[in-house]
Amino acid sequence: MSNLTNLLSHINSDRATYYLITLFGAFCMYVFSLNRGFQGAVDFLRRFFPNHTPVFYDRLDFFVVILAGSVIGTIFFSPTNTFQALAAGFGWVGAINVLLSPRGDNHG
């Protein structure tokens, strides 16, 4: 318990703020990506959790993509200001969108 108390007492409010901004950026890019038919992790989730409704997969995909995107964006880019934090969220989800899109969809 003392380790948890020690960890919580040393949380830097700037880092928490930057993470939340990165999370917001990942959320925004996910929403913007839906217009291009971004599937995210839906195919994987259907194989991993079979026999669920389409709404289940869509909602779980939303949380997986934005939470993983914000954590990876925060770790990978280590933002030190709000602009960098927002770009980290946009960048991670945008990069995954480009990598997972079918080849013919990359040119508009």
VMD Tcl script that draws the C-alpha trace (Angstrom):
set ca {
  {0.00 0.00 0.00}
  {2.85 2.38 0.73}
  {4.15 1.88 -2.83}
  {0.80 2.96 -4.23}
  {0.69 5.97 -1.93}
  {4.24 6.86 -2.95}
  {3.35 6.54 -6.64}
  {0.21 8.65 -6.33}
  {1.97 11.35 -4.34}
  {4.59 11.76 -7.09}
  {2.24 12.13 -10.03}
  {3.20 15.19 -11.98}
  {0.08 17.18 -12.84}
  {1.64 18.31 -16.13}
  {2.18 14.71 -17.21}
  {-1.40 13.82 -16.32}
  {-2.64 16.84 -18.27}
  {-0.51 15.89 -21.28}
  {-1.83 12.33 -21.12}
  {-5.43 13.57 -21.08}
  {-4.71 15.81 -24.07}
  {-3.12 12.85 -25.87}
  {-6.22 10.81 -25.04}
  {-8.37 13.59 -26.50}
  {-6.25 13.65 -29.67}
  {-6.59 9.88 -30.04}
  {-10.36 10.18 -29.55}
  {-10.65 12.92 -32.18}
  {-8.57 11.07 -34.74}
  {-10.57 7.89 -34.15}
  {-13.81 9.78 -34.82}
  {-12.33 11.46 -37.92}
  {-11.03 8.09 -39.16}
  {-14.49 6.53 -39.09}
  {-15.37 8.58 -42.19}
  {-12.70 6.71 -44.15}
  {-13.95 3.28 -43.05}
  {-11.29 2.72 -40.37}
  {-11.91 -0.74 -38.86}
  {-9.42 -0.51 -36.00}
  {-9.17 -3.77 -34.08}
  {-12.68 -5.05 -34.93}
  {-11.50 -8.08 -36.95}
  {-9.13 -9.13 -34.17}
  {-11.78 -8.58 -31.51}
  {-14.29 -10.73 -33.44}
  {-11.80 -13.60 -33.42}
  {-10.77 -13.05 -29.80}
  {-14.33 -12.58 -28.42}
  {-16.63 -14.57 -30.72}
  {-20.43 -14.51 -30.71}
  {-21.11 -10.94 -29.61}
  {-23.20 -8.21 -31.17}
  {-21.69 -5.70 -33.63}
  {-22.26 -2.93 -31.07}
  {-20.06 -4.80 -28.57}
  {-17.19 -4.92 -31.08}
  {-17.59 -1.27 -32.06}
  {-17.56 -0.07 -28.47}
  {-14.68 -2.31 -27.40}
  {-12.71 -1.22 -30.47}
  {-13.27 2.42 -29.54}
  {-11.80 1.93 -26.07}
  {-8.94 -0.29 -27.24}
  {-7.85 2.12 -29.96}
  {-8.04 5.35 -27.98}
  {-6.61 3.93 -24.75}
  {-3.79 2.06 -26.47}
  {-3.21 5.04 -28.75}
  {-2.99 7.50 -25.90}
  {-0.69 5.31 -23.80}
  {1.59 4.46 -26.72}
  {1.54 8.06 -27.95}
  {2.46 9.34 -24.50}
  {5.29 6.85 -24.07}
  {6.63 7.07 -27.62}
  {6.48 10.84 -28.06}
  {6.90 11.94 -24.40}
  {5.05 15.23 -24.93}
  {6.28 18.21 -22.95}
  {3.60 20.71 -24.00}
  {-0.04 20.66 -25.05}
  {0.67 20.85 -28.78}
  {2.97 17.83 -28.64}
  {0.43 15.92 -26.55}
  {-2.36 16.58 -29.04}
  {-0.07 15.64 -31.95}
  {0.89 12.41 -30.16}
  {-2.78 11.38 -29.95}
  {-3.48 12.37 -33.55}
  {-0.28 10.79 -34.78}
  {-0.66 7.37 -33.27}
  {-4.25 6.76 -34.37}
  {-3.57 8.38 -37.75}
  {-0.54 6.16 -38.33}
  {-2.49 3.02 -37.44}
  {-5.28 4.18 -39.75}
  {-2.86 4.49 -42.66}
  {-1.13 1.19 -41.90}
  {-4.37 -0.78 -41.58}
  {-6.26 0.78 -44.50}
  {-6.54 -1.22 -47.70}
  {-3.91 -0.19 -50.26}
  {-6.36 1.44 -52.67}
  {-7.81 3.79 -50.03}
  {-4.61 5.73 -49.33}
  {-5.01 8.18 -52.25}
  {-8.43 9.64 -51.48}
}
mol new
graphics top color blue
foreach p $ca { graphics top sphere $p radius 0.5 }
foreach p [lrange $ca 0 end-1] q [lrange $ca 1 end] { graphics top cylinder $p $q radius 0.2 }
display resetview
